[in-house]
């Protein structure tokens, strides 16, 4: 299995996604947006 490092614009570390902590009515609806680009998440 290949691991993929994903980044989120947050200052918290976490092991799994908890969608109950996501907010509704965002650009693409409820979700947890991530990227493989660390620089993008930092912006």
N, C-alpha and C positions, 0 to 999 in steps of 0.2 A: 504494500500500500504506500502511496506517495502522500506525504504531508504537505499541506499548503499553508503558508503563513498569511493570515488576513489581518487587516488593520481597520480600526474604527476611530473616528475623531473623538476619542475619550481619553481621560487620564487614568482610567481604571483598567486593571488586568482582569480577564475572566476566561473561563475554560469552555463555556457553552453560551448559546444565545437563549435568552429568556424573553420571548415576545410579549409577555405581560408587562414588561418595562418599556416597550416601544409606545410611541404616540401615534394617534390616528390623525388623518387629515394633513399629511405631509405631501410632498411632491408626487410620490408614487403610492400613497396610502400607507397603511400600517406596515411596518417592516423594520429591519435592522440592516442598514446600509453599510457595506464593507468594501474594501479594496485590497488588492495585492500590492499597491504602491504606498509605502510608508510616507513619502513626501505628500501625497495627495491627502492622506488622512490627517496629517499635521496642519493642513490648511483649513 
